[in-house]
Amino acid sequence: MASAAGDGGGSVTPQTTKVEACSVPEAVTPGFMTIKECVGGISAALKNPMVRFLREKMDQAGCPVWPLLIQAVNCNHASGGYNGGRGITVCCNQMRYQDMIEQVLIHELIHAYDDCVGKNIDWKNCGHHACSEIRANHLSGNCHYKREMLKGFLKIRGHEPECVKRRALLSVKQNPNCSDTAAKDAIEAVWDICYNDTRPFDRAP
């Protein structure tokens, strides 16, 4: 989920291959990654073709995403996040395998792309947040039917837009500036234009 705070800007961080690990006590949950394993997974994920494509598009748009702006942290609930002032976080204690890390990075990079090219995007605005969540869930592959089946959602026909709407709504509801009703209304209001906006891809992957 994108953070509802932070407006980006600031100086450009020198290019580096380092992924930052937050200096917090590590509580290892059985079955999930340690911070060290997660940092290695993030470094490997930077070679993923879609991750590389999104970073290239960000660079072309004037918003390079250096690896130092990707943090490996432990979280209570979320799998990751994006904040315009701090970059991307991957929640290691929610990661079970490499594909999960790659999905988080792709999802959050789409938020970062929106933040970059949108210029006036306001994460406190429910409509702006809803649009980016729709795009991130639609374009990242989060709602691929195989991933949905692993989560117990067995519907095949029409599953993808339903999944996108469900996941986007859950995220916008977590925005402290958006009530449940406001979140739902925002999703419906921007659905058509944002679901069909596939930038920076020619079409939905």
C-alpha positions in Angstrom: 0.0 0.0 0.0 1.2 3.5 -0.7 1.8 5.7 2.2 -0.7 8.5 2.7 2.1 10.8 3.7 5.2 12.2 2.0 5.4 14.5 -1.0 8.7 13.3 -2.5 11.4 15.8 -3.6 14.8 16.3 -2.1 18.2 15.6 -3.4 19.1 12.7 -5.6 20.8 9.9 -3.7 24.1 8.8 -5.3 23.8 5.5 -7.2 24.6 2.4 -5.2 23.9 -1.3 -5.2 23.2 -1.4 -1.5 19.8 -2.3 -0.1 19.2 -0.8 3.3 18.1 -2.9 6.3 16.5 -1.0 9.1 18.5 -1.3 12.3 15.7 -2.8 14.4 15.6 -5.9 16.6 14.8 -8.9 14.4 12.0 -11.1 15.5 12.1 -14.2 13.2 8.7 -15.7 12.5 8.9 -19.4 11.5 8.3 -19.8 7.8 9.1 -16.2 7.0 12.3 -14.5 5.9 14.9 -13.0 8.2 16.1 -9.5 7.4 19.3 -10.9 5.9 17.4 -13.3 3.7 15.1 -10.5 2.7 18.0 -8.2 1.7 19.4 -10.9 -0.5 15.9 -11.5 -2.0 15.5 -7.8 -2.8 18.9 -7.6 -4.5 17.9 -10.6 -6.6 14.5 -9.0 -7.4 16.3 -6.0 -8.9 17.2 -8.3 -11.8 13.5 -9.2 -12.4 12.6 -7.9 -16.0 9.5 -6.0 -14.8 11.4 -4.4 -11.9 14.2 -3.4 -14.3 11.6 -2.0 -16.8 9.9 0.1 -14.1 13.1 1.4 -12.8 14.2 2.4 -16.3 10.9 4.2 -16.8 11.3 6.0 -13.5 14.8 7.0 -14.5 13.6 8.3 -17.9 10.9 10.3 -16.0 13.6 11.9 -13.8 12.9 9.9 -10.7 15.7 7.3 -10.4 15.0 4.6 -7.8 18.4 3.7 -6.3 18.6 0.4 -4.4 19.4 2.4 -1.2 15.8 3.7 -1.4 14.5 0.2 -0.8 14.4 -0.8 2.8 14.1 -4.3 4.3 12.1 -4.0 7.5 9.8 -5.9 9.8 6.1 -4.9 9.9 3.0 -5.7 11.8 0.6 -6.4 9.0 1.4 -5.0 5.5 3.7 -6.7 3.0 5.3 -3.5 1.9 4.8 0.2 1.3 5.7 3.3 -0.5 6.4 6.8 0.9 7.4 9.7 -1.3 9.8 11.0 1.3 11.4 7.7 2.3 11.1 5.3 -0.6 9.9 1.6 -0.7 9.7 -0.8 2.2 9.6 -4.6 2.0 8.2 -6.2 5.1 10.5 -9.2 5.5 8.5 -10.9 8.3 5.6 -11.2 5.8 7.8 -12.7 3.0 7.8 -16.4 2.5 9.4 -16.8 -0.9 11.1 -14.8 -3.7 8.0 -14.2 -5.8 6.4 -12.3 -2.9 9.4 -9.9 -2.8 9.2 -9.3 -6.5 5.4 -8.7 -6.3 5.9 -6.1 -3.6 8.6 -4.3 -5.5 6.6 -4.2 -8.7 3.5 -3.0 -6.9 5.3 -0.3 -4.9 7.3 0.8 -8.0 4.0 1.5 -9.8 3.0 3.8 -6.8 6.4 5.5 -7.1 5.9 5.9 -10.9 2.5 7.5 -10.3 4.1 9.8 -7.7 6.8 10.8 -10.2 4.7 11.4 -13.3 1.6 12.6 -11.5 3.4 15.6 -10.1 0.4 16.9 -8.2 -0.7 13.5 -6.7 -1.9 13.9 -3.1 -1.9 10.7 -1.1 -4.3 12.3 1.4 -6.8 12.5 -1.5 -8.9 9.4 -1.5 -9.4 9.6 -5.3 -5.7 9.9 -6.0 -4.9 7.1 -3.7 -7.6 4.9 -5.1 -6.4 5.4 -8.7 -2.8 4.4 -7.8 -4.0 1.4 -5.9 -6.2 0.3 -8.9 -3.2 0.7 -11.2 -0.7 -1.1 -8.9 -3.0 -4.1 -8.3 -4.0 -4.3 -12.0 -0.5 -3.9 -13.5 1.7 -5.8 -11.0 0.2 -9.2 -11.4 -1.0 -9.3 -7.8 -4.4 -10.5 -9.1 -3.1 -13.3 -11.4 -5.6 -16.2 -11.1 -2.9 -18.6 -9.8 -2.1 -16.2 -6.9 -5.8 -15.8 -6.2 -6.3 -19.6 -6.2 -3.5 -20.0 -3.7 -5.3 -17.6 -1.4 -8.6 -19.5 -1.7 -10.3 -17.3 -4.3 -11.5 -19.9 -6.8 -13.5 -17.9 -9.2 -11.9 -17.9 -12.7 -14.2 -15.8 -15.0 -14.0 -12.1 -14.0 -11.7 -12.7 -11.1 -9.1 -10.1 -12.0 -11.1 -6.9 -11.9 -12.9 -8.2 -8.7 -9.5 -8.8 -7.1 -8.2 -5.4 -8.2 -11.2 -3.7 -6.7 -11.1 -5.8 -3.5 -7.4 -5.2 -2.9 -7.6 -1.5 -3.8 -10.5 -0.9 -1.4 -8.7 -2.6 1.5 -5.7 -0.3 0.9 -7.6 2.9 0.6 -9.6 2.1 3.8 -6.3 2.1 5.6 -5.7 5.7 4.6 -6.5 7.7 7.7 -8.1 10.4 5.5 -10.6 8.0 3.9 -13.6 6.5 5.7 -14.9 3.2 4.5 -17.6 5.0 2.5 -15.2 7.5 1.1 -12.8 4.8 0.0 -15.6 2.8 -1.7 -16.9 5.9 -3.5 -13.4 6.9 -4.6 -12.8 3.4 -6.1 -16.0 3.6 -8.1 -15.5 7.2 -9.2 -12.0 6.6 -10.7 -12.4 2.9 -11.7 -12.8 3.2 -15.5 -10.1 5.7 -16.2 -7.5 4.2 -13.8 -8.1 0.5 -14.6 -7.6 1.3 -18.2 -4.5 3.5 -17.6 -1.6 1.0 -18.3 1.3 3.5 -18.2 4.2 2.9 -18.4 3.2 -0.4 -20.2 1.6 -0.5 -23.6 -1.0 -2.8 -22.2 -1.6 -4.6 -18.9 1.2 -7.2 -18.5 
